[in-house]
């Protein structure tokens, strides 16, 4: 343990309190590698500061100011210096009533007119400005950490403008870390200089959703003093939040939301006009027409700067999160590993959620050990524990060496004819011959679940394995490689993996989308010639899923996905050539495991 760890004599004290006889200010206590609750969480110092950020996002000629609220043990007034758990957020002041974009529109194709979007549909409601507090506040302050809340630019009592993941926003959040380390100035509510002389400067960032995305953003700057981050249900590329391979795709549950809508929602600073040009610029530059990956999105891709990350990362995500989808954590985690960043991952069976309510005791023990190690220097071995903790479908938990599961390899399988009712999936052989074409017609009014439930349909193609003789595990990213022709110059393509139970009910395992006009690059729209066959690849969302014995694995191909893609009028025709089509599955145990399950 480092010098900040309490002396052995103090360790012998009761864990519920620090005795008055202890010399000097109260000190943190560690047992079993974890910080213990020795401070009264009600006996804290709370103060507001405004940190100067070296950016002028509202173009008023002055540096932006980030409002931060500090909550620290009162012992810091007696000379105790503590590390910080920092949550940056645009949500502390609530949100505005904002209308989403209309998604019932025709798709763009070069040289073809597209009608107006029409009215937007209201999505977000107005919420009261929430007090700055957190379920983890008392937990951390009782254990010798300060908690700092930072309001994102353009929200609450901060100045500046919200820009949904842009560099300005990252700089604003980073400036608080700089202030904690003496590199940025700040003033208190009275205008006096405020110094963070009560902290060691060691900081960990943590939060859920947008509050977890900001730690990814700040870590990607390599800022000194940020020792660790715990991004939960967090974004690592904003393009993949609102787009997918050229397709305009919704965050689950928020059809029609986009970068401008979210910025408008969190624009809660008192001045309601200064940011209008900035938000209007988001609407212009985000490009809901082509869906291409542009410089607008590239600056919002934190994976570009993963080489700068030196903070350790405990990444947490729900395997059933369709808001911030699992590609966000999977691609970020892979990049971190490739660059030698200390890492660990928690994957749970819930959706867009914090694991606090799922396995509180074990989660808090992991979090405590993580923060104690990286912020206090406690030698508790957390960095040497298994890298992956995964909750299985039966809600049990397992620790594994890493994720995707070691021993997982890609295995290609092949859909065979009969897809309008239900074709088969062969685990060994592709369809022979020069062509075996099956067709579908788009109907965006039907959900994928509805299409999967039909015994026969001209609006989708469906293929199934035999019932599994034994369970088989998928760990990672599946991909569909399709030979497709279209009867129109624009169409959606949606690929879905399903679990079909013995009683006939089905469950979506994963799904993915693409715009065939972006078949060679998300950054480039290329015309589609009706009638010509193209090779179209669709990566599905990464998953860790065990298909139970007796269940069937199914592949469904559709055009529009009612809940996620834009929804053009029905009728676009797709023709699938099965002789040049396959689905690649990430199978733990590889081909032997797949063939043991399906023959």
C-alpha positions in Angstrom: 0.0 0.0 0.0 1.1 3.6 -0.6 1.6 6.3 1.9 -2.1 7.4 1.8 -3.1 4.0 3.3 -3.7 4.3 7.0 -1.1 3.0 9.5 -1.5 -0.4 11.1 -2.5 1.2 14.4 -5.4 2.9 12.7 -6.4 -0.2 10.9 -7.0 -1.8 14.3 -9.7 0.7 15.2 -13.3 -0.1 14.8 -14.5 0.2 11.2 -17.6 2.2 12.2 -15.7 5.3 13.4 -12.3 6.9 13.8 -11.7 7.5 17.5 -11.0 10.9 19.0 -7.7 9.6 20.3 -6.3 9.1 16.8 -3.5 11.6 16.0 -4.3 14.2 13.5 -7.3 14.3 11.2 -9.4 11.2 10.8 -8.0 8.9 8.1 -9.5 6.4 5.7 -9.5 2.8 6.8 -9.1 -0.2 4.5 -9.9 -3.9 5.2 -9.9 -6.7 2.7 -8.7 -4.2 0.1 -11.8 -2.1 0.5 -12.3 1.4 2.0 -14.5 1.2 5.1 -17.3 3.5 6.2 -15.4 5.5 8.9 -16.7 9.0 8.1 -20.2 10.3 8.7 -21.8 10.9 5.3 -24.0 13.6 6.8 -20.9 15.5 8.1 -19.7 16.9 4.9 -18.6 20.2 3.3 -20.7 21.2 0.3 -19.5 24.0 -1.9 -20.2 25.4 -5.4 -17.5 26.5 -7.8 -17.3 27.8 -11.4 -14.3 26.3 -13.2 -12.9 28.2 -16.2 -12.8 26.0 -19.3 -10.5 27.1 -22.2 -13.3 27.1 -24.8 -15.9 29.6 -25.9 -18.7 27.3 -27.2 -21.4 30.1 -26.9 -19.2 32.6 -28.9 -19.8 35.4 -26.3 -16.1 36.3 -26.2 -15.4 34.8 -22.8 -14.2 31.4 -21.6 -17.0 29.0 -20.6 -17.6 28.3 -17.0 -18.5 24.9 -15.7 -20.5 24.8 -12.5 -19.3 22.1 -10.1 -20.6 21.1 -6.7 -18.1 19.5 -4.3 -19.2 17.2 -1.5 -16.2 16.2 0.8 -15.7 14.7 4.2 -15.4 17.5 6.9 -12.1 15.9 7.9 -10.7 17.6 4.8 -10.9 20.9 6.8 -8.5 19.4 9.2 -5.8 18.6 6.6 -7.0 15.3 5.2 -6.5 15.1 1.5 -8.8 12.8 -0.4 -9.2 11.6 -4.0 -12.4 12.4 -6.0 -15.2 10.4 -7.6 -16.4 12.8 -10.3 -19.7 12.6 -12.2 -20.2 15.0 -15.1 -23.7 15.3 -16.5 -26.0 17.5 -18.6 -29.0 16.3 -16.7 -28.8 17.9 -13.2 -31.1 20.7 -14.1 -33.7 18.4 -15.8 -34.7 18.8 -19.5 -36.9 20.6 -21.9 -39.9 19.5 -23.8 -38.5 18.7 -27.2 -40.0 17.2 -30.4 -38.2 14.3 -32.2 -37.7 14.2 -35.9 -40.4 12.5 -38.0 -39.2 9.0 -39.1 -42.1 8.2 -41.5 -40.2 9.5 -44.5 -38.9 8.3 -47.8 -35.3 7.2 -48.1 -32.7 9.4 -49.8 -31.2 8.3 -53.1 -28.9 10.5 -55.2 -30.8 12.2 -58.0 -34.2 11.4 -56.5 -36.4 13.9 -54.7 -37.3 13.2 -51.1 -40.4 14.7 -49.6 -40.4 17.0 -46.5 -40.2 15.3 -43.1 -43.5 16.7 -41.9 -44.2 17.4 -38.3 -42.0 16.1 -35.5 -43.4 13.9 -32.8 -43.0 15.0 -29.1 -40.9 12.6 -27.1 -39.4 14.1 -24.0 -41.3 15.6 -21.2 -40.3 18.5 -18.9 -38.8 17.4 -15.6 -38.1 19.5 -12.5 -34.5 20.6 -12.0 -33.1 17.8 -9.9 -30.9 18.5 -6.8 -27.3 17.5 -7.4 -27.2 14.2 -5.5 -26.4 10.6 -6.4 -27.1 7.1 -5.0 -23.3 6.7 -4.6 -22.6 9.9 -2.7 -23.0 8.7 0.8 -21.2 5.4 0.0 -18.1 7.2 -1.2 -18.0 10.1 1.3 -18.3 7.7 4.2 -15.2 5.9 2.9 -12.9 8.9 2.5 -13.6 10.0 -1.1 -15.0 13.4 -2.2 -17.8 13.4 -4.7 -17.8 16.2 -7.3 -20.7 16.9 -9.7 -20.0 18.9 -12.9 -22.7 20.4 -15.0 -22.1 20.1 -18.8 -21.7 23.2 -20.9 -25.1 24.8 -21.6 -26.9 23.0 -18.8 -27.9 24.2 -15.3 -25.6 26.9 -13.9 -22.8 26.4 -16.4 -22.3 28.7 -19.4 -21.5 27.6 -22.9 -23.6 25.5 -25.3 -24.5 21.8 -25.4 -23.1 20.2 -28.5 -23.8 16.4 -28.0 -20.4 14.9 -27.7 -18.3 17.5 -29.4 -14.8 18.6 -28.4 -16.2 21.6 -26.5 -18.2 19.4 -24.2 -15.2 17.2 -23.6 -13.0 20.2 -22.7 -15.7 21.5 -20.3 -15.8 18.2 -18.4 -12.0 17.9 -18.5 -11.5 21.3 -17.0 -12.8 20.1 -13.6 -10.1 17.4 -13.5 -7.6 20.2 -14.4 -9.0 22.3 -11.5 -8.7 19.4 -9.1 -5.0 19.2 -10.1 -4.3 22.9 -9.9 -4.2 23.5 -13.6 -7.4 25.5 -14.0 -8.9 28.4 -12.2 -12.3 28.6 -10.4 -14.3 31.0 -8.4 -16.8 30.4 -5.6 -20.4 31.8 -5.4 -18.9 35.1 -4.0 -16.5 35.5 -6.8 -13.4 34.6 -4.8 -10.7 32.3 -6.1 -11.5 28.6 -5.2 -8.6 26.1 -4.9 -9.0 22.4 -4.6 -6.3 22.2 -1.9 -8.3 19.4 0.0 -7.7 16.8 -2.7 -4.8 14.6 -3.8 -5.9 15.3 -7.4 -6.4 11.6 -8.1 -9.8 11.4 -9.9 -12.1 8.7 -11.0 -15.0 9.5 -13.3 -18.2 7.4 -13.3 -21.8 7.5 -14.5 -24.6 6.0 -16.5 -25.6 6.7 -20.1 -24.6 10.3 -21.0 -23.0 10.5 -17.5 -20.9 7.5 -18.5 -20.1 8.8 -22.0 -18.4 11.9 -20.6 -15.8 9.7 -18.8 -14.9 8.0 -22.1 -14.6 11.4 -23.7 -12.4 12.9 -21.0 -10.2 9.8 -20.8 -9.6 10.0 -24.5 -7.8 13.4 -23.9 -5.2 11.7 -21.7 -5.7 14.3 -19.0 -3.3 14.0 -16.1 -4.9 13.1 -12.8 -7.8 11.1 -14.3 -6.7 7.7 -12.9 -9.7 5.6 -13.7 -13.2 5.6 -15.3 -16.3 3.5 -14.8 -18.4 4.1 -17.9 -21.8 2.4 -17.5 -24.1 2.1 -20.6 -21.9 4.6 -22.2 -21.3 5.8 -25.8 -17.9 5.6 -27.4 -18.9 6.8 -30.9 -21.9 9.1 -31.3 -22.3 8.1 -35.0 -23.1 4.6 -33.9 -25.7 5.9 -31.4 -27.7 7.7 -34.1 -26.5 6.0 -37.3 -25.5 2.5 -38.3 -23.4 1.9 -41.5 -25.1 4.7 -43.4 -28.6 4.1 -42.0 -30.3 6.6 -39.8 -31.0 4.5 -36.7 -32.8 5.3 -33.5 -31.6 4.8 -29.9 -34.1 2.2 -28.7 -37.3 3.8 -27.4 -36.4 7.2 -29.0 -37.4 7.0 -32.6 -36.5 10.3 -34.3 -34.1 11.6 -31.6 -30.8 13.0 -32.9 -27.8 15.1 -31.8 -29.8 18.3 -32.1 -32.8 17.0 -30.2 -30.6 15.9 -27.3 -28.7 19.2 -27.2 -32.1 21.0 -27.1 -33.2 18.8 -24.3 -30.3 19.5 -22.1 -30.1 23.2 -22.9 -31.2 24.4 -19.5 -28.9 27.3 -18.8 -30.7 30.6 -18.0 -30.0 32.3 -21.3 -32.4 30.6 -23.7 -31.2 32.4 -26.9 -27.4 32.5 -27.0 -27.1 28.8 -28.1 -29.8 28.9 -30.8 -27.2 29.3 -33.7 -25.2 26.4 -32.2 -28.1 24.0 -32.0 -29.3 25.0 -35.4 -25.8 24.1 -36.7 -26.2 20.7 -35.2 -29.5 20.2 -37.1 -27.7 21.3 -40.3 -24.6 19.2 -39.9 -25.8 16.0 -38.5 -27.2 15.0 -41.9 -30.3 12.9 -41.5 -30.6 12.6 -45.3 -27.6 10.5 -46.3 -26.7 9.1 -42.9 -23.0 9.2 -43.9 -20.1 9.2 -41.5 -18.8 12.8 -41.8 -16.4 15.1 -39.9 -19.3 16.1 -37.7 -19.4 12.5 -36.4 -15.7 11.8 -36.6 -15.0 14.4 -33.9 -17.5 12.6 -31.7 -15.8 9.3 -32.0 -13.6 8.8 -28.9 -12.1 5.6 -30.3 -10.0 7.8 -32.5 -8.0 8.9 -29.5 -7.9 5.6 -27.6 -4.1 5.7 -27.7 -4.2 8.7 -25.4 -6.1 6.8 -22.7 -4.0 6.0 -19.6 -6.8 5.8 -17.1 -7.9 2.3 -16.2 -11.4 1.3 -17.4 -14.1 -0.7 -15.7 -16.7 -0.9 -18.5 -20.3 -1.9 -17.6 -23.1 -2.6 -20.0 -26.4 -4.3 -20.3 -26.6 -7.2 -22.8 -30.2 -6.1 -23.5 -29.5 -2.4 -23.8 -31.1 -1.2 -27.0 -30.7 2.5 -26.2 -26.9 2.6 -26.0 -26.3 -0.6 -27.9 -23.6 -3.1 -27.1 -21.4 -2.2 -30.0 -20.5 0.9 -28.0 -18.9 -1.0 -25.2 -17.6 -3.9 -27.4 -15.6 -1.8 -29.8 -14.3 0.5 -27.1 -13.2 -2.4 -24.9 -11.4 -4.1 -27.8 -9.6 -0.9 -28.6 -8.6 -0.4 -25.0 -7.2 -3.9 -24.8 -5.3 -3.4 -28.1 -3.6 -0.3 -26.6 -2.6 -2.0 -23.3 -5.1 0.0 -21.1 -5.9 -1.8 -17.8 -9.4 -3.0 -18.2 -12.3 -5.0 -16.8 -15.9 -5.5 -18.1 -19.2 -6.2 -16.4 -22.0 -7.4 -18.6 -25.5 -7.9 -17.2 -28.9 -9.1 -18.4 -30.7 -5.8 -17.9 -31.1 -3.0 -20.4 -30.0 0.6 -20.1 -29.2 0.3 -16.4 -26.8 0.6 -13.5 -25.9 -2.8 -12.0 -26.4 -1.3 -8.5 -29.9 -2.9 -8.2 -28.9 -6.2 -9.9 -26.1 -7.5 -7.6 -25.5 -4.7 -5.2 -23.2 -6.4 -2.7 -20.8 -7.9 -5.3 -21.0 -4.8 -7.5 -20.2 -2.4 -4.7 -17.3 -4.6 -3.5 -15.9 -4.6 -7.0 -16.4 -0.8 -7.4 -14.9 -0.2 -3.9 -11.8 -2.3 -4.6 -11.4 -0.6 -8.0 -11.5 2.9 -6.7 -9.4 2.0 -3.6 -6.7 0.6 -5.9 -6.6 3.3 -8.5 -7.3 6.3 -6.3 -5.8 5.4 -3.0 -3.1 3.0 -4.2 -4.3 0.0 -2.2 -2.6 -3.2 -3.3 -5.7 -5.3 -3.3 -5.1 -7.3 -6.5 -8.2 -6.1 -8.4 -6.1 -5.6 -11.5 -5.2 -9.3 -11.5 -8.7 -10.6 -11.1 -10.7 -12.1 -14.1 -11.3 -9.4 -16.6 -15.0 -10.3 -17.3 -18.0 -10.7 -15.0 -21.1 -11.8 -16.9 -24.6 -12.4 -15.8 -26.2 -15.4 -17.6 -29.8 -15.8 -18.8 -30.8 -17.5 -15.6 -29.5 -14.4 -13.7 -26.5 -16.3 -12.3 -23.1 -14.7 -12.5 -19.7 -16.0 -13.7 -16.2 -14.6 -13.8 -14.1 -15.3 -16.9 -10.7 -14.5 -18.2 -11.9 -11.9 -20.6 -14.6 -11.1 -23.2 -15.5 -12.2 -25.8 -15.1 -15.6 -24.2 -11.8 -17.3 -24.8 -12.1 -20.1 -27.2 -14.7 -18.3 -29.3 -14.2 -18.5 -33.1 -16.3 -17.4 -36.1 -18.3 -20.1 -37.7 -20.2 -19.6 -41.0 -23.7 -21.1 -41.5 -25.9 -21.0 -44.6 -29.6 -20.2 -45.1 -31.4 -22.6 -47.5 -34.6 -22.0 -49.5 -38.1 -21.6 -48.0 -37.7 -18.2 -46.3 -41.2 -16.9 -46.9 -42.5 -19.5 -44.5 -39.3 -20.9 -42.9 -36.2 -22.1 -44.7 -33.5 -24.0 -43.0 -30.0 -23.1 -41.8 -27.3 -25.6 -42.7 -24.2 -25.5 -40.4 -21.9 -27.0 -43.1 -22.9 -26.4 -46.7 -23.9 -23.4 -48.8 -26.7 -23.6 -51.2 -25.3 -25.2 -54.5 -25.9 -23.8 -57.9 -25.7 -20.5 -59.7 -28.7 -18.8 -58.2 -31.4 -19.5 -55.6 -33.3 -16.2 -55.2 -36.0 -15.4 -52.6 -37.8 -12.1 -52.4 -39.5 -9.9 -49.9 -41.4 -6.6 -50.0 -40.8 -3.9 -47.4 -43.6 -3.1 -44.9 -42.2 -0.7 -42.3 -45.5 -0.7 -40.4 -44.8 -4.2 -39.1 -42.4 -4.7 -36.2 -39.7 -7.3 -36.3 -41.5 -9.2 -33.6 -44.7 -9.3 -35.6 -42.8 -10.5 -38.7 -41.1 -13.2 -36.7 -44.5 -14.4 -35.4 -46.1 -15.0 -38.8 -46.2 -18.5 -40.2 -45.7 -17.1 -43.7 -45.0 -13.6 -44.9 -44.0 -11.8 -48.1 -42.4 -9.0 -45.9 -39.5 -11.0 -44.5 -37.4 -14.1 -45.1 -36.8 -16.5 -42.2 -34.4 -19.4 -41.7 -34.0 -21.8 -38.8 -31.6 -24.4 -37.5 -32.9 -27.7 -36.1 -33.7 -27.8 -32.4 -30.4 -27.7 -30.5 -29.3 -31.0 -29.0 -27.3 -29.1 -26.4 -26.8 -25.5 -25.5 -24.5 -23.4 -27.6 -23.0 -20.0 -26.7 -22.5 -17.0 -28.9 -19.9 -14.5 -27.6 -19.1 -11.4 -29.7 -20.3 -10.1 -33.1 -22.4 -11.9 -35.7 -22.4 -10.8 -39.3 -24.6 -11.4 -42.3 -23.0 -11.5 -45.7 -25.8 -11.1 -48.2 -26.2 -11.0 -52.0 -29.0 -8.6 -52.5 -30.7 -6.8 -55.4 -33.3 -4.0 -55.0 -36.1 -2.8 -57.2 -35.6 0.8 -56.0 -32.5 3.0 -55.7 -32.9 3.1 -51.9 -33.9 0.6 -49.2 -33.2 -0.3 -45.6 -31.6 -3.7 -44.8 -32.2 -5.2 -41.4 -30.7 -8.5 -40.2 -31.9 -10.2 -37.0 -31.0 -13.3 -35.0 -33.8 -15.0 -33.0 -34.1 -17.6 -30.4 -37.2 -19.8 -31.1 -38.4 -21.7 -28.0 -40.1 -25.1 -28.2 -43.5 -23.4 -27.6 -43.1 -21.4 -30.8 -42.4 -18.0 -29.1 -39.4 -16.1 -30.2 -36.9 -13.6 -28.7 -34.6 -11.2 -30.5 -31.0 -12.1 -29.7 -29.4 -9.4 -31.9 -30.1 -7.1 -34.8 -28.2 -4.9 -37.2 -28.9 -2.5 -40.0 -27.2 -1.0 -43.1 -27.9 1.3 -46.0 -26.9 -0.5 -49.2 -25.8 2.8 -50.7 -23.0 2.7 -48.0 -22.0 -0.8 -49.0 -18.3 0.1 -49.3 -18.0 2.7 -46.6 -20.2 4.4 -43.9 -18.6 7.7 -45.2 -19.7 7.4 -48.8 -23.1 7.1 -50.5 -22.9 5.2 -53.8 -26.0 4.9 -56.0 -27.8 1.6 -56.2 -28.9 0.4 -59.6 -32.2 -1.4 -59.4 -31.9 -5.1 -60.5 -28.2 -5.3 -59.9 -27.0 -7.7 -57.2 -24.6 -6.3 -54.5 -22.6 -7.9 -51.7 -24.0 -6.3 -48.6 -22.5 -6.9 -45.2 -24.5 -6.3 -41.9 -22.8 -6.5 -38.6 -25.2 -7.3 -35.7 -24.9 -5.9 -32.2 -22.4 -7.8 -30.1 -23.9 -10.2 -27.6 -23.1 -12.9 -25.1 -26.0 -15.4 -25.4 -26.6 -19.1 -24.6 -29.1 -20.8 -26.8 -30.7 -23.5 -24.7 -31.1 -27.1 -25.7 -34.3 -27.6 -27.5 -34.3 -24.1 -29.0 -33.7 -23.1 -32.6 -31.5 -20.3 -33.8 -33.2 -18.3 -36.6 -32.1 -15.7 -39.0 -34.6 -13.1 -40.2 -34.0 -10.7 -43.1 -36.2 -7.6 -43.5 -36.0 -4.3 -45.1 -37.2 -1.6 -42.6 -37.1 -2.2 -38.8 -40.2 -0.3 -37.5 -38.6 0.5 -34.1 -35.2 1.6 -35.3 -34.9 2.6 -39.0 -36.6 5.3 -41.0 -40.0 4.1 -42.2 -40.7 4.7 -45.9 -43.9 3.8 -47.6 -44.3 0.0 -48.1 -43.3 -1.7 -51.3 -39.5 -1.7 -51.8 -38.5 -5.1 -53.1 -35.4 -7.1 -52.1 -34.1 -10.2 -53.8 -31.7 -12.5 -51.8 -29.5 -14.9 -53.7 -28.9 -17.7 -51.2 -26.0 -19.2 -53.2 -23.9 -16.2 -52.1 -25.3 -15.6 -48.7 -24.0 -16.7 -45.2 -24.2 -15.8 -41.6 -21.1 -15.8 -39.4 -21.6 -16.6 -35.7 -19.1 -16.1 -32.9 -19.4 -19.6 -31.3 -17.6 -20.4 -28.1 -15.9 -23.7 -28.8 -16.1 -23.0 -32.6 -17.3 -25.5 -35.2 -17.2 -28.6 -32.9 -19.5 -26.8 -30.4 -21.9 -25.7 -33.2 -22.1 -29.1 -34.8 -22.5 -30.8 -31.5 -25.6 -28.6 -31.0 -27.1 -28.8 -34.5 -25.5 -31.8 -36.2 
